[in-house]
Amino acid sequence: MISTPIRVDEKGRELLNHGTLAFPCAWYYSGPNQGDVPWHWHEEIELVYLNRGTLQCSVGSRRFLLCAGEALFINTGIPHAFFEESGIPYEESDIVFHPRLIYGDVGSILYDKYMLPLMRCPSMAGHVFHTDTDWQKEASLSIKDAITVCKNKPDLYEFTVRSLLTNVFTLLLGHSKDQLEQRETRASFLMERVKRMLDYFHSHYQEPVSVTQLAEQASICKRECQRDFKKVLGLTPTQYFEQYRLAMSVHLLTESRHSIIEIADQCGFQSPSYFTKLFRERYGVTPSAFRLHNEPADNIRFPV
């Protein structure tokens, strides 16, 4: 497969169709030249398996350090982002699919009794499957196998993928009964408000964007905007601006022939020198050196 960028609409929702209408499921790969994957969200559920290294994962207001052999569940509609740890190469694969692949039709018992409570549960935005617990290790291996089958597409692979994913959710639901009983929280309200502000920034990141402009999108003051970002994303708005623009620049460095000056301008940086300074601080090399030593990989989703 060719590389597939992460494109988002005015709401920050990813526009890429994962799989087909008939089989809404696709797999992806990310490696060292992926860089950071900035905050975005989609209606599909995402399951991540880390093959090598470590990876900083942010899912809603929660932070996870994913280690090799572990897997991560990301619920539908939850903003999430991945950040490469400096100097630690990683390789991860993930499978992204619409939950109807599991529940079938809306109104089925699988939808009403199991999947809907899970998809609405504020405490189940994300979950790490560790390797030191038997059921979680089994879930991780099922995710790994589902990705492999989805990649190789042997005969009847659709049945195998669905069976493996069903096993993951059988294990997850069976060990999450207490969490599934929790109701909506203020954190869920704050997340929706921050998503509205992200919507605006994603549509205007190539332009100068102020914290005041963001706050206006949610009808709140500048100080409350800063508090909401810190609570939900663990970042100030300014830090988020820089991370997102750097992630955009990684795509352009590996996928385009634009000059460093042009890339700095297209990603909304004040100047090429400021762009180079931030890039070196984040990735340990200049943009030119990064471009020289990194070629795009197949089947990855770049954040543009």
C-alpha positions in Angstrom: 0.0 0.0 0.0 1.1 3.6 -0.4 1.5 6.0 2.4 -1.8 7.5 3.6 -1.9 10.9 5.3 -4.0 11.7 8.3 -6.4 14.4 7.0 -8.9 15.9 9.3 -12.1 17.9 8.7 -13.2 21.1 10.4 -14.0 19.1 13.5 -10.5 17.5 13.8 -12.1 14.2 12.7 -9.9 12.0 10.4 -11.2 11.9 6.9 -9.5 8.7 5.7 -11.8 5.8 5.1 -10.4 2.7 6.9 -11.0 -0.3 4.8 -14.2 -0.4 2.8 -18.0 -0.1 3.4 -18.2 -3.9 3.1 -15.2 -4.5 5.4 -14.5 -1.4 7.4 -11.1 -2.4 8.7 -7.5 -1.5 7.7 -4.0 -1.9 9.2 -1.1 0.6 9.3 2.6 0.7 10.2 4.7 3.5 11.9 8.4 3.6 12.4 11.2 6.1 13.3 10.6 8.3 10.3 6.9 8.8 11.2 7.7 11.4 13.9 4.9 12.5 16.2 1.3 11.8 15.3 -0.6 14.9 16.5 -4.0 15.0 18.2 -6.9 13.8 16.0 -9.9 11.6 16.4 -12.1 9.3 14.3 -15.3 7.3 14.7 -13.4 4.0 14.3 -11.8 2.1 17.2 -8.0 1.8 17.0 -5.9 -1.0 18.4 -2.1 -0.4 18.5 0.6 -3.0 18.9 4.1 -2.0 19.6 6.7 -4.2 17.9 9.8 -2.5 19.1 11.0 0.3 21.4 8.7 2.5 23.5 6.1 5.1 22.5 4.4 7.9 24.4 0.6 7.7 23.9 -1.9 10.3 24.8 -5.6 9.3 24.8 -8.0 11.9 26.0 -6.7 13.1 29.3 -4.7 9.9 30.0 -1.0 9.3 29.3 0.5 5.9 28.6 4.0 4.7 28.0 3.7 1.7 25.6 6.5 -0.9 25.7 7.4 -3.5 23.1 4.9 -6.4 23.1 2.1 -4.3 24.6 -1.0 -3.1 22.9 -3.4 -0.1 23.3 -7.1 0.2 22.9 -8.4 3.6 21.7 -12.2 4.1 21.9 -14.3 5.7 19.2 -14.4 9.5 19.1 -11.5 10.0 21.5 -8.7 12.5 20.6 -5.3 10.8 20.7 -1.7 11.4 19.8 1.6 9.5 19.7 5.0 11.0 20.6 8.3 9.3 19.8 10.8 9.2 22.7 14.0 11.0 21.7 16.7 8.6 20.8 14.5 5.5 21.1 13.6 4.0 17.7 10.2 2.3 17.6 8.0 0.2 15.3 4.3 -0.1 15.8 1.4 -1.5 13.8 -2.3 -0.7 14.3 -5.6 -1.9 13.1 -8.4 0.7 12.7 -12.0 -0.5 12.2 -15.6 0.6 12.6 -17.2 -1.0 15.7 -20.1 -2.3 13.5 -17.6 -5.0 12.4 -18.1 -6.4 15.9 -21.7 -5.6 16.8 -23.3 -5.9 13.3 -26.5 -3.8 13.3 -27.5 -1.0 15.6 -30.2 -2.4 17.9 -28.6 -5.9 18.1 -27.9 -7.3 21.5 -24.1 -7.0 20.9 -24.7 -3.3 20.3 -27.1 -2.5 23.1 -25.7 -4.7 25.8 -22.0 -4.6 25.2 -20.5 -2.2 22.6 -22.7 0.9 23.3 -21.9 1.0 27.0 -18.2 0.6 26.2 -18.2 3.3 23.5 -20.0 5.7 25.9 -17.9 5.0 29.0 -15.7 8.0 30.0 -13.2 5.9 31.9 -12.6 3.6 28.9 -11.2 6.2 26.6 -8.1 4.1 26.4 -6.7 0.9 27.9 -3.2 -0.6 27.8 -2.9 -4.4 27.5 0.3 -5.3 29.5 2.2 -8.6 29.1 2.4 -9.5 32.8 -1.3 -10.4 33.1 -2.6 -13.5 31.2 -5.8 -12.0 29.8 -4.1 -8.8 28.7 -1.3 -10.8 27.1 -3.9 -12.8 25.2 -5.6 -9.7 24.0 -2.3 -8.2 22.8 -1.4 -11.3 20.9 -4.9 -11.3 19.3 -4.3 -7.7 18.2 -0.9 -8.6 16.8 -2.4 -11.6 14.9 -5.3 -9.6 13.6 -2.9 -7.0 12.1 -0.8 -9.8 10.5 -3.9 -11.4 9.0 -5.2 -8.1 7.8 -1.8 -7.4 6.2 -1.4 -10.7 4.4 -5.1 -11.3 3.5 -5.1 -15.2 3.3 -8.3 -17.0 2.2 -11.3 -16.2 4.4 -9.1 -13.6 6.3 -12.2 -11.4 7.0 -13.6 -14.1 9.3 -10.3 -14.6 11.0 -9.8 -10.8 11.7 -13.4 -10.5 13.0 -12.9 -13.5 15.3 -9.6 -12.2 16.7 -11.1 -8.7 17.3 -14.1 -10.3 19.0 -11.8 -12.1 21.3 -10.1 -8.8 22.3 -13.5 -7.3 23.2 -14.7 -10.4 25.0 -11.6 -10.1 27.2 -11.8 -6.3 27.6 -15.5 -6.3 28.5 -15.2 -9.2 30.8 -12.6 -7.5 32.9 -14.0 -3.9 32.8 -17.4 -4.3 34.4 -16.8 -1.7 37.2 -15.6 0.9 34.7 -18.6 0.4 32.4 -21.0 1.4 35.2 -19.5 4.9 35.4 -21.5 7.8 34.1 -20.5 10.9 32.1 -18.1 13.2 34.0 -17.0 16.8 33.7 -13.8 15.5 32.0 -16.0 14.3 29.1 -17.5 17.8 28.9 -14.1 19.4 28.9 -12.9 17.0 26.2 -15.7 18.0 23.9 -14.9 21.7 24.5 -11.2 21.2 23.7 -12.2 19.3 20.6 -14.1 22.4 19.4 -11.0 24.5 19.9 -8.8 21.9 18.1 -11.2 22.0 15.2 -10.4 25.7 14.7 -6.7 25.3 15.0 -6.5 22.3 12.6 -8.2 24.5 10.0 -6.0 27.5 10.6 -2.6 26.1 11.8 -0.8 27.6 8.7 -1.8 31.1 10.0 -1.0 32.9 13.2 -3.4 31.6 15.8 -3.8 33.2 19.3 -5.0 31.6 22.5 -7.8 34.3 22.5 -9.0 33.1 19.1 -9.2 29.5 20.4 -11.1 30.6 23.5 -13.6 32.4 21.4 -14.5 29.1 19.6 -15.7 27.7 23.0 -17.1 30.9 24.3 -14.7 31.0 27.2 -11.9 33.3 28.5 -8.3 32.9 27.6 -7.4 31.7 31.1 -10.1 29.0 31.0 -8.9 27.9 27.6 -5.4 27.4 29.0 -6.7 25.4 31.9 -8.9 23.2 29.7 -5.9 22.4 27.4 -3.7 21.5 30.4 -6.4 19.2 32.0 -7.4 17.4 28.8 -4.2 17.3 26.7 -1.5 17.9 29.4 -0.2 20.8 27.3 -0.6 24.5 27.1 -2.1 25.8 23.8 1.2 27.1 22.7 2.9 23.8 23.3 0.2 22.1 21.3 0.6 24.6 18.5 4.4 23.7 18.3 3.9 20.0 18.5 1.2 20.0 15.8 3.2 22.2 13.4 6.3 20.1 13.9 4.4 17.0 13.0 3.1 18.6 9.9 6.7 19.5 9.0 7.8 15.9 9.3 5.4 14.9 6.6 6.5 17.7 4.2 10.2 16.9 4.8 9.7 13.3 3.8 6.9 13.6 1.2 7.6 16.8 -0.7 10.4 18.7 -2.4 9.6 22.0 -0.8 12.5 24.0 0.7 13.0 24.4 4.4 11.9 28.0 4.1 8.7 26.9 2.3 8.0 24.2 4.8 8.4 26.6 7.8 6.0 29.0 6.2 3.4 26.3 5.2 3.4 25.0 8.8 2.8 28.4 10.4 6.2 29.0 11.9 7.3 32.6 12.6 10.6 32.1 10.7 12.8 29.3 9.3 15.3 29.9 12.1 12.6 29.4 14.7 11.4 26.3 13.0 14.9 24.9 12.9 15.4 25.7 16.5 12.2 23.9 17.6 12.8 21.0 15.3 16.3 20.4 16.6 15.1 20.5 20.2 12.4 17.9 19.4 14.2 15.5 17.1 17.9 16.1 17.9 18.8 17.1 14.3 18.1 19.9 11.9 15.2 19.6 9.3 17.8 19.3 6.5 19.6 16.4 8.3 16.3 14.7 9.1 15.2 14.9 5.4 18.6 13.5 4.3 18.4 10.4 6.4 14.7 9.5 6.3 12.6 8.1 3.4 8.9 7.6 3.6 7.7 4.1 4.6 4.7 2.2 3.1 1.3 2.0 4.7 1.8 4.8 7.2 -0.6 7.6 8.0 1.0 11.0 8.0 -0.6 13.9 9.9 -1.6 16.5 7.3 
